[in-house]
Amino acid sequence: MITSSCNKDGVITQPIEDHYRAKTSSSKADWSAVYDYTPAPGQFIGDSRTGGFSGKESTMADAVAYAEARLTKGTFISLGGFGGYMVVGFDHSIDNEVGYDIAIKGNAFDGSSEPGIVWVMQDEDGDGEPNDVWYELRGSESGKVETLQDYSVTYYRPKEEGQPVAWSDSEGNTGEIDYLGQYHSQPFYYPTWIKADSYTLSGTCLKARNYDKSGNGTMWIQPGYDWGYADNFSSKDCLEEDKKVNLFDISNAIDADGNSVELKYIDFVKIQTACNTKSGWLGEMSTEVCGVYDYTMRR
């Protein structure tokens, strides 16, 4: 079995058993399958109007089918509050070329960013499933004191309809995902296909930047971060012809200790809501995803 090693620059390389899947004439740039859709609770979760849910999603298979249908139409998928995520794969391995390799479309605009951490994975065991090691893609906030690694939030199922969702986190804090019935009146914001009365989501948490510009709660601003996040209005990594698309470089992969990892290619991408905060009547900050594709095929 080939193991990891460090080159002379201290960068971890991954010469794992090669299960690379080359592009063919029929390969498509866009994602080919959704493998997991586990949002945190949020105002769009279960919403049959703007959220597009049927109300009958009772299993993970139902949730995945919902996400695939939305992505196929290019319609946003909400990841809910902190830690909510989705996982997609492709019909080929995405090469780590010079420059950007992955593109993710959200719905951010100037003053309204809801950043999502992006993770990548190689299919190390060749079984076609995203069950190997996730590597975070470094962003402008990586390594900062205020950026929390290994942060987790536990969400608790409300006992009655029309109630906020309580949460507690790994830092000893508690709070709620507000119930905004005047805008999203579905009975519960807690995912219907999660049968447990609580569940925990973990990942990297960015320091929130949102603020009430009006001073009276009527105008909330959600500034963007410099670079490296999905659904983020950035002057550095947004696609010039479509500012809602953020671009990502596989060369920015890091391990759990923040060390750079050299990956020649990846097979799976995970996008995860990166902030635990809310903006008054706008509700929880929740990353939205409208599309994911291999940018190397569309340059």
C-alpha positions as CSV (number, residue, x, y, z in Angstrom):
1,M,0.0,0.0,0.0
2,I,1.5,3.4,-1.0
3,T,1.5,5.9,1.9
4,S,1.6,9.7,2.1
5,S,4.9,11.5,2.2
6,C,6.3,15.1,2.4
7,N,8.3,16.7,-0.4
8,K,11.2,19.0,0.3
9,D,8.9,22.0,0.8
10,G,6.9,20.2,3.5
11,V,3.8,19.8,1.3
12,I,2.0,16.5,1.9
13,T,1.6,14.5,-1.3
14,Q,-1.0,11.8,-1.8
15,P,0.4,9.1,-4.1
16,I,-2.4,6.8,-3.1
17,E,-3.5,3.9,-5.3
18,D,-4.5,5.4,-8.6
19,H,-8.2,5.3,-9.4
20,Y,-8.1,8.3,-11.7
21,R,-11.1,8.4,-14.2
22,A,-10.0,10.2,-17.4
23,K,-12.4,12.4,-19.3
24,T,-14.0,10.9,-22.4
25,S,-15.8,12.3,-25.4
26,S,-19.1,12.0,-23.4
27,S,-17.8,13.6,-20.2
28,K,-19.8,16.6,-19.0
29,A,-18.5,19.6,-17.0
30,D,-21.4,19.6,-14.7
31,W,-21.9,17.5,-11.6
32,S,-23.3,14.0,-12.4
33,A,-24.8,13.0,-9.0
34,V,-25.7,14.3,-5.6
35,Y,-24.5,11.8,-2.9
36,D,-25.7,13.6,0.2
37,Y,-27.9,16.5,1.1
38,T,-27.9,17.2,4.8
39,P,-28.8,20.8,5.5
40,A,-29.0,22.5,8.9
41,P,-32.4,23.7,9.8
42,G,-33.4,26.9,8.0
43,Q,-36.3,28.9,6.6
44,F,-36.1,27.3,3.1
45,I,-35.9,23.7,4.5
46,G,-39.3,22.1,3.8
47,D,-40.6,25.3,2.2
48,S,-42.9,24.3,-0.8
49,R,-42.9,27.8,-2.4
50,T,-39.4,29.3,-2.8
51,G,-37.7,26.3,-1.4
52,G,-39.4,23.9,-3.8
53,F,-40.0,21.0,-1.4
54,S,-42.9,18.7,-1.9
55,G,-43.4,18.1,1.8
56,K,-43.0,14.3,1.2
57,E,-39.3,14.1,1.6
58,S,-39.0,11.4,4.3
59,T,-35.7,9.7,3.5
60,M,-32.2,10.7,2.4
61,A,-33.0,9.3,-1.0
62,D,-35.9,11.7,-1.2
63,A,-33.6,14.6,-0.2
64,V,-31.0,13.7,-2.8
65,A,-33.7,13.4,-5.5
66,Y,-34.9,16.9,-4.5
67,A,-31.4,18.3,-4.7
68,E,-30.7,16.7,-8.0
69,A,-33.9,18.1,-9.5
70,R,-33.1,21.6,-8.2
71,L,-29.5,21.5,-9.5
72,T,-30.7,20.2,-12.9
73,K,-32.9,23.3,-13.3
74,G,-30.2,25.6,-11.9
75,T,-32.4,26.6,-9.0
76,F,-30.9,27.3,-5.6
77,I,-30.5,24.7,-2.9
78,S,-30.3,26.0,0.6
79,L,-27.9,24.4,3.0
80,G,-29.6,26.0,6.0
81,G,-27.6,27.3,9.0
82,F,-24.1,26.5,10.1
83,G,-22.7,23.1,9.0
84,G,-25.4,22.2,6.5
85,Y,-23.9,20.6,3.4
86,M,-24.3,18.8,0.1
87,V,-21.9,16.4,-1.7
88,V,-21.7,16.1,-5.5
89,G,-19.6,13.9,-7.8
90,F,-18.7,13.9,-11.5
91,D,-18.5,11.4,-14.4
92,H,-14.7,11.9,-14.4
93,S,-11.9,13.0,-12.2
94,I,-11.3,16.8,-12.1
95,D,-7.6,17.5,-12.8
96,N,-5.6,19.8,-10.7
97,E,-4.3,22.1,-13.4
98,V,-2.6,25.5,-13.3
99,G,-5.2,28.0,-12.0
100,Y,-8.8,27.4,-11.1
101,D,-10.3,23.9,-11.5
102,I,-13.8,24.0,-9.9
103,A,-16.7,26.4,-10.3
104,I,-19.7,26.8,-7.9
105,K,-22.6,29.0,-8.6
106,G,-24.5,30.6,-5.7
107,N,-26.8,33.6,-5.5
108,A,-24.6,36.2,-3.8
109,F,-24.5,39.8,-4.7
110,D,-22.8,42.9,-3.3
111,G,-23.9,43.2,0.4
112,S,-25.4,39.7,0.5
113,S,-22.8,36.9,0.9
114,E,-23.5,33.7,2.7
115,P,-20.1,31.9,2.5
116,G,-19.7,28.2,2.2
117,I,-16.6,26.2,2.9
118,V,-15.6,24.0,0.0
119,W,-14.1,20.5,0.6
120,V,-12.6,18.0,-2.0
121,M,-12.0,14.3,-2.0
122,Q,-10.3,11.7,-4.1
123,D,-11.9,8.4,-4.5
124,E,-8.9,6.7,-2.8
125,D,-10.4,3.2,-2.6
126,G,-12.1,3.3,-6.0
127,D,-15.5,2.3,-4.8
128,G,-17.3,5.3,-6.4
129,E,-18.5,6.6,-3.0
130,P,-17.4,9.8,-1.1
131,N,-16.2,7.8,1.9
132,D,-12.5,8.7,2.0
133,V,-10.7,11.8,3.3
134,W,-12.1,15.3,2.9
135,Y,-9.6,18.1,2.4
136,E,-10.7,21.7,2.9
137,L,-9.8,24.3,0.3
138,R,-7.9,27.1,1.9
139,G,-9.6,30.6,1.8
140,S,-8.7,34.0,2.9
141,E,-9.8,33.3,6.5
142,S,-7.9,30.0,6.9
143,G,-5.5,30.1,9.8
144,K,-6.9,33.3,11.4
145,V,-7.4,33.3,15.2
146,E,-11.1,34.0,14.8
147,T,-11.7,31.1,12.4
148,L,-12.8,28.1,14.4
149,Q,-11.6,24.6,13.3
150,D,-13.5,21.5,14.4
151,Y,-16.5,23.6,15.4
152,S,-19.8,21.8,15.8
153,V,-23.5,22.7,16.3
154,T,-26.2,20.4,17.6
155,Y,-29.8,21.2,16.4
156,Y,-32.9,20.0,18.3
157,R,-36.2,19.1,16.8
158,P,-39.0,21.5,17.9
159,K,-41.8,19.8,19.9
160,E,-44.5,21.8,18.1
161,E,-45.2,23.3,14.7
162,G,-44.3,26.9,14.0
163,Q,-41.4,27.0,16.5
164,P,-37.8,28.1,16.2
165,V,-35.1,25.4,16.2
166,A,-32.9,25.5,19.3
167,W,-29.1,24.8,19.0
168,S,-26.1,24.4,21.2
169,D,-22.5,24.5,20.0
170,S,-19.0,23.2,20.9
171,E,-18.1,26.6,22.4
172,G,-20.8,26.4,25.1
173,N,-23.2,28.8,23.3
174,T,-26.9,28.3,22.6
175,G,-29.3,30.0,20.2
176,E,-32.1,29.5,17.8
177,I,-32.9,29.3,14.1
178,D,-35.8,31.8,14.0
179,Y,-39.2,30.8,12.8
180,L,-40.2,33.4,10.2
181,G,-43.8,32.4,9.6
182,Q,-44.7,35.6,7.7
183,Y,-42.2,34.5,4.9
184,H,-41.9,30.7,5.3
185,S,-44.8,29.1,7.0
186,Q,-44.1,25.4,6.6
187,P,-44.6,23.6,10.0
188,F,-41.0,22.8,10.7
189,Y,-37.6,24.1,9.6
190,Y,-36.0,20.9,10.9
191,P,-35.4,18.4,7.9
192,T,-38.2,15.9,7.8
193,W,-35.9,13.1,6.6
194,I,-33.8,13.3,9.7
195,K,-35.5,11.0,12.2
196,A,-33.4,11.7,15.3
197,D,-34.6,14.4,17.7
198,S,-31.2,16.1,17.4
199,Y,-28.2,16.0,15.1
200,T,-24.8,17.5,15.0
201,L,-22.9,19.2,12.2
202,S,-19.2,19.9,12.3
203,G,-16.8,21.9,10.2
204,T,-14.9,25.2,9.9
205,C,-16.7,28.3,11.2
206,L,-15.9,31.8,9.9
207,K,-16.3,34.9,12.0
208,A,-19.6,36.5,11.0
209,R,-19.5,40.0,9.4
210,N,-23.2,40.7,9.0
211,Y,-24.5,43.9,10.6
212,D,-27.7,46.0,10.7
213,K,-26.8,49.1,8.7
214,S,-30.1,50.9,9.4
215,G,-29.8,50.6,13.2
216,N,-33.5,49.7,13.4
217,G,-33.4,46.2,11.9
218,T,-34.7,47.1,8.4
219,M,-31.4,46.8,6.4
220,W,-29.0,44.0,7.1
221,I,-25.7,43.8,5.2
222,Q,-23.8,40.6,4.7
223,P,-20.3,41.6,3.4
224,G,-18.2,39.2,1.3
225,Y,-15.0,37.6,2.3
226,D,-11.8,38.1,0.2
227,W,-11.6,34.7,-1.5
228,G,-12.0,31.0,-1.3
229,Y,-15.7,30.5,-0.5
230,A,-18.9,29.6,-2.3
231,D,-21.9,31.9,-2.5
232,N,-19.5,34.8,-1.7
233,F,-19.4,38.1,-3.6
234,S,-15.6,38.5,-4.1
235,S,-13.5,40.8,-6.3
236,K,-10.9,38.1,-6.5
237,D,-12.4,34.7,-7.5
238,C,-15.8,35.5,-9.0
239,L,-16.2,34.6,-12.7
240,E,-16.0,37.9,-14.7
241,E,-19.0,37.2,-16.8
242,D,-21.2,35.9,-13.9
243,K,-20.3,37.3,-10.5
244,K,-22.5,34.6,-8.8
245,V,-19.9,32.0,-9.8
246,N,-16.9,31.4,-7.5
247,L,-13.8,29.7,-8.7
248,F,-11.6,27.3,-6.8
249,D,-8.1,25.8,-7.1
250,I,-7.5,22.2,-6.0
251,S,-3.9,23.3,-5.1
252,N,-5.4,25.1,-2.1
253,A,-6.3,21.8,-0.4
254,I,-5.2,21.5,3.2
255,D,-5.5,18.7,5.8
256,A,-7.0,18.9,9.3
257,D,-3.8,20.5,10.6
258,G,-3.8,23.2,8.0
259,N,-0.9,21.6,6.0
260,S,-1.0,21.9,2.2
261,V,-1.9,18.7,0.4
262,E,-0.9,18.0,-3.2
263,L,-3.8,16.3,-5.0
264,K,-3.4,15.5,-8.7
265,Y,-7.1,15.3,-9.1
266,I,-10.4,15.0,-7.1
267,D,-13.7,13.2,-7.6
268,F,-16.1,14.7,-5.1
269,V,-16.9,18.2,-3.8
270,K,-18.7,19.2,-0.6
271,I,-20.1,22.7,0.1
272,Q,-20.9,23.6,3.7
273,T,-22.4,26.7,5.3
274,A,-19.5,28.4,7.1
275,C,-21.2,30.9,9.5
276,N,-23.4,30.5,12.5
277,T,-25.3,33.8,12.5
278,K,-28.6,35.4,11.6
279,S,-29.6,38.8,10.1
280,G,-32.9,39.8,11.7
281,W,-35.8,39.4,9.3
282,L,-33.6,37.9,6.7
283,G,-33.1,34.9,9.0
284,E,-30.2,32.6,9.4
285,M,-27.1,32.9,7.1
286,S,-27.4,29.9,4.8
287,T,-25.2,29.1,1.8
288,E,-27.1,28.5,-1.4
289,V,-25.9,26.4,-4.3
290,C,-27.2,26.6,-7.9
291,G,-24.6,24.6,-9.8
292,V,-21.2,22.9,-9.5
293,Y,-18.9,22.2,-12.5
294,D,-15.5,21.3,-13.7
295,Y,-14.1,24.7,-14.7
296,T,-11.2,23.1,-16.6
297,M,-13.7,22.0,-19.2
298,R,-15.2,25.5,-19.7
299,R,-12.2,27.8,-19.8
